Amino acid sequence: MRKQASVVAWLVLCAVLFLTAGSLAAQQEKLFVGSKSSKKFHTMQCAAGKKISEKNRVVFHSAAEAEKAGYKPCKICKPTRK
């Protein structure tokens, strides 16, 4: 009986981790990252956005939020068209 409870608990934990990982990826797709030094913003998948150092990185929840803060969209990933 105790072994079954451990197996059930392990399966529940795996399911929670699997679902959380999927939702985190979906949340990241909705985020934008900007550079304090260039004042440009990118999608989280953009190669240029991934190169921004931690000290210069700013995270936005929407393209409109980034533009309101004075950031320009990246010409590579074109974040405002998604």
PyMOL CGO cylinders between C-alpha atoms (Angstrom):
from pymol import cmd
from pymol.cgo import CYLINDER

trace = [
    CYLINDER, 0.00, 0.00, 0.00, 2.78, 2.42, 0.89, 0.3, 1, 1, 1, 1, 1, 1,
    CYLINDER, 2.78, 2.42, 0.89, 4.60, 1.66, -2.37, 0.3, 1, 1, 1, 1, 1, 1,
    CYLINDER, 4.60, 1.66, -2.37, 1.44, 2.43, -4.37, 0.3, 1, 1, 1, 1, 1, 1,
    CYLINDER, 1.44, 2.43, -4.37, 1.06, 5.78, -2.60, 0.3, 1, 1, 1, 1, 1, 1,
    CYLINDER, 1.06, 5.78, -2.60, 4.66, 6.64, -3.45, 0.3, 1, 1, 1, 1, 1, 1,
    CYLINDER, 4.66, 6.64, -3.45, 4.11, 5.74, -7.10, 0.3, 1, 1, 1, 1, 1, 1,
    CYLINDER, 4.11, 5.74, -7.10, 0.93, 7.82, -7.26, 0.3, 1, 1, 1, 1, 1, 1,
    CYLINDER, 0.93, 7.82, -7.26, 2.67, 10.79, -5.63, 0.3, 1, 1, 1, 1, 1, 1,
    CYLINDER, 2.67, 10.79, -5.63, 5.55, 10.47, -8.11, 0.3, 1, 1, 1, 1, 1, 1,
    CYLINDER, 5.55, 10.47, -8.11, 3.13, 10.37, -11.08, 0.3, 1, 1, 1, 1, 1, 1,
    CYLINDER, 3.13, 10.37, -11.08, 1.29, 13.44, -9.81, 0.3, 1, 1, 1, 1, 1, 1,
    CYLINDER, 1.29, 13.44, -9.81, 4.57, 15.32, -9.39, 0.3, 1, 1, 1, 1, 1, 1,
    CYLINDER, 4.57, 15.32, -9.39, 5.65, 14.38, -12.94, 0.3, 1, 1, 1, 1, 1, 1,
    CYLINDER, 5.65, 14.38, -12.94, 2.31, 15.55, -14.34, 0.3, 1, 1, 1, 1, 1, 1,
    CYLINDER, 2.31, 15.55, -14.34, 2.56, 18.89, -12.52, 0.3, 1, 1, 1, 1, 1, 1,
    CYLINDER, 2.56, 18.89, -12.52, 6.13, 19.44, -13.76, 0.3, 1, 1, 1, 1, 1, 1,
    CYLINDER, 6.13, 19.44, -13.76, 5.14, 18.55, -17.32, 0.3, 1, 1, 1, 1, 1, 1,
    CYLINDER, 5.14, 18.55, -17.32, 2.17, 20.92, -17.32, 0.3, 1, 1, 1, 1, 1, 1,
    CYLINDER, 2.17, 20.92, -17.32, 4.16, 23.72, -15.71, 0.3, 1, 1, 1, 1, 1, 1,
    CYLINDER, 4.16, 23.72, -15.71, 6.95, 23.42, -18.27, 0.3, 1, 1, 1, 1, 1, 1,
    CYLINDER, 6.95, 23.42, -18.27, 4.44, 23.75, -21.10, 0.3, 1, 1, 1, 1, 1, 1,
    CYLINDER, 4.44, 23.75, -21.10, 2.79, 26.80, -19.61, 0.3, 1, 1, 1, 1, 1, 1,
    CYLINDER, 2.79, 26.80, -19.61, 6.16, 28.45, -18.92, 0.3, 1, 1, 1, 1, 1, 1,
    CYLINDER, 6.16, 28.45, -18.92, 7.13, 28.02, -22.56, 0.3, 1, 1, 1, 1, 1, 1,
    CYLINDER, 7.13, 28.02, -22.56, 3.80, 29.52, -23.62, 0.3, 1, 1, 1, 1, 1, 1,
    CYLINDER, 3.80, 29.52, -23.62, 4.30, 32.45, -21.24, 0.3, 1, 1, 1, 1, 1, 1,
    CYLINDER, 4.30, 32.45, -21.24, 7.80, 33.09, -22.60, 0.3, 1, 1, 1, 1, 1, 1,
    CYLINDER, 7.80, 33.09, -22.60, 6.44, 33.27, -26.14, 0.3, 1, 1, 1, 1, 1, 1,
    CYLINDER, 6.44, 33.27, -26.14, 4.28, 36.20, -25.02, 0.3, 1, 1, 1, 1, 1, 1,
    CYLINDER, 4.28, 36.20, -25.02, 7.20, 38.12, -23.52, 0.3, 1, 1, 1, 1, 1, 1,
    CYLINDER, 7.20, 38.12, -23.52, 9.54, 40.58, -25.19, 0.3, 1, 1, 1, 1, 1, 1,
    CYLINDER, 9.54, 40.58, -25.19, 13.05, 41.53, -24.20, 0.3, 1, 1, 1, 1, 1, 1,
    CYLINDER, 13.05, 41.53, -24.20, 14.70, 44.92, -24.67, 0.3, 1, 1, 1, 1, 1, 1,
    CYLINDER, 14.70, 44.92, -24.67, 18.21, 46.26, -24.40, 0.3, 1, 1, 1, 1, 1, 1,
    CYLINDER, 18.21, 46.26, -24.40, 18.84, 49.30, -22.21, 0.3, 1, 1, 1, 1, 1, 1,
    CYLINDER, 18.84, 49.30, -22.21, 21.82, 50.28, -24.37, 0.3, 1, 1, 1, 1, 1, 1,
    CYLINDER, 21.82, 50.28, -24.37, 20.23, 50.02, -27.85, 0.3, 1, 1, 1, 1, 1, 1,
    CYLINDER, 20.23, 50.02, -27.85, 16.60, 50.81, -26.89, 0.3, 1, 1, 1, 1, 1, 1,
    CYLINDER, 16.60, 50.81, -26.89, 15.40, 48.01, -29.23, 0.3, 1, 1, 1, 1, 1, 1,
    CYLINDER, 15.40, 48.01, -29.23, 13.11, 45.16, -28.25, 0.3, 1, 1, 1, 1, 1, 1,
    CYLINDER, 13.11, 45.16, -28.25, 12.90, 41.58, -29.51, 0.3, 1, 1, 1, 1, 1, 1,
    CYLINDER, 12.90, 41.58, -29.51, 10.88, 38.39, -29.17, 0.3, 1, 1, 1, 1, 1, 1,
    CYLINDER, 10.88, 38.39, -29.17, 12.29, 35.89, -26.69, 0.3, 1, 1, 1, 1, 1, 1,
    CYLINDER, 12.29, 35.89, -26.69, 13.21, 33.61, -29.61, 0.3, 1, 1, 1, 1, 1, 1,
    CYLINDER, 13.21, 33.61, -29.61, 15.22, 36.26, -31.50, 0.3, 1, 1, 1, 1, 1, 1,
    CYLINDER, 15.22, 36.26, -31.50, 18.95, 35.54, -31.83, 0.3, 1, 1, 1, 1, 1, 1,
    CYLINDER, 18.95, 35.54, -31.83, 19.76, 39.21, -31.20, 0.3, 1, 1, 1, 1, 1, 1,
    CYLINDER, 19.76, 39.21, -31.20, 17.52, 39.27, -28.13, 0.3, 1, 1, 1, 1, 1, 1,
    CYLINDER, 17.52, 39.27, -28.13, 19.21, 36.19, -26.67, 0.3, 1, 1, 1, 1, 1, 1,
    CYLINDER, 19.21, 36.19, -26.67, 22.58, 38.00, -26.82, 0.3, 1, 1, 1, 1, 1, 1,
    CYLINDER, 22.58, 38.00, -26.82, 21.50, 40.86, -24.54, 0.3, 1, 1, 1, 1, 1, 1,
    CYLINDER, 21.50, 40.86, -24.54, 23.49, 40.76, -21.31, 0.3, 1, 1, 1, 1, 1, 1,
    CYLINDER, 23.49, 40.76, -21.31, 21.66, 40.33, -18.03, 0.3, 1, 1, 1, 1, 1, 1,
    CYLINDER, 21.66, 40.33, -18.03, 22.59, 43.83, -16.83, 0.3, 1, 1, 1, 1, 1, 1,
    CYLINDER, 22.59, 43.83, -16.83, 21.14, 45.46, -19.99, 0.3, 1, 1, 1, 1, 1, 1,
    CYLINDER, 21.14, 45.46, -19.99, 18.02, 43.26, -20.30, 0.3, 1, 1, 1, 1, 1, 1,
    CYLINDER, 18.02, 43.26, -20.30, 14.51, 44.62, -19.78, 0.3, 1, 1, 1, 1, 1, 1,
    CYLINDER, 14.51, 44.62, -19.78, 11.43, 42.35, -20.02, 0.3, 1, 1, 1, 1, 1, 1,
    CYLINDER, 11.43, 42.35, -20.02, 8.11, 43.57, -21.42, 0.3, 1, 1, 1, 1, 1, 1,
    CYLINDER, 8.11, 43.57, -21.42, 4.74, 41.81, -21.41, 0.3, 1, 1, 1, 1, 1, 1,
    CYLINDER, 4.74, 41.81, -21.41, 3.66, 43.25, -24.75, 0.3, 1, 1, 1, 1, 1, 1,
    CYLINDER, 3.66, 43.25, -24.75, 5.05, 45.03, -27.78, 0.3, 1, 1, 1, 1, 1, 1,
    CYLINDER, 5.05, 45.03, -27.78, 2.85, 48.01, -26.91, 0.3, 1, 1, 1, 1, 1, 1,
    CYLINDER, 2.85, 48.01, -26.91, 4.44, 48.21, -23.45, 0.3, 1, 1, 1, 1, 1, 1,
    CYLINDER, 4.44, 48.21, -23.45, 7.93, 48.24, -25.01, 0.3, 1, 1, 1, 1, 1, 1,
    CYLINDER, 7.93, 48.24, -25.01, 6.98, 50.93, -27.52, 0.3, 1, 1, 1, 1, 1, 1,
    CYLINDER, 6.98, 50.93, -27.52, 5.38, 53.03, -24.78, 0.3, 1, 1, 1, 1, 1, 1,
    CYLINDER, 5.38, 53.03, -24.78, 8.71, 52.85, -22.89, 0.3, 1, 1, 1, 1, 1, 1,
    CYLINDER, 8.71, 52.85, -22.89, 10.48, 54.27, -25.95, 0.3, 1, 1, 1, 1, 1, 1,
    CYLINDER, 10.48, 54.27, -25.95, 11.87, 51.05, -27.44, 0.3, 1, 1, 1, 1, 1, 1,
    CYLINDER, 11.87, 51.05, -27.44, 11.94, 50.38, -31.19, 0.3, 1, 1, 1, 1, 1, 1,
    CYLINDER, 11.94, 50.38, -31.19, 11.09, 46.95, -32.67, 0.3, 1, 1, 1, 1, 1, 1,
    CYLINDER, 11.09, 46.95, -32.67, 13.93, 44.74, -33.91, 0.3, 1, 1, 1, 1, 1, 1,
    CYLINDER, 13.93, 44.74, -33.91, 14.25, 44.62, -37.70, 0.3, 1, 1, 1, 1, 1, 1,
    CYLINDER, 14.25, 44.62, -37.70, 15.22, 40.93, -37.60, 0.3, 1, 1, 1, 1, 1, 1,
    CYLINDER, 15.22, 40.93, -37.60, 12.35, 39.37, -35.61, 0.3, 1, 1, 1, 1, 1, 1,
    CYLINDER, 12.35, 39.37, -35.61, 9.78, 42.15, -36.21, 0.3, 1, 1, 1, 1, 1, 1,
    CYLINDER, 9.78, 42.15, -36.21, 8.06, 41.72, -32.81, 0.3, 1, 1, 1, 1, 1, 1,
    CYLINDER, 8.06, 41.72, -32.81, 5.12, 44.02, -33.56, 0.3, 1, 1, 1, 1, 1, 1,
    CYLINDER, 5.12, 44.02, -33.56, 3.86, 41.83, -36.41, 0.3, 1, 1, 1, 1, 1, 1,
    CYLINDER, 3.86, 41.83, -36.41, 3.23, 38.71, -34.31, 0.3, 1, 1, 1, 1, 1, 1,
]
cmd.load_cgo(trace, "trace")
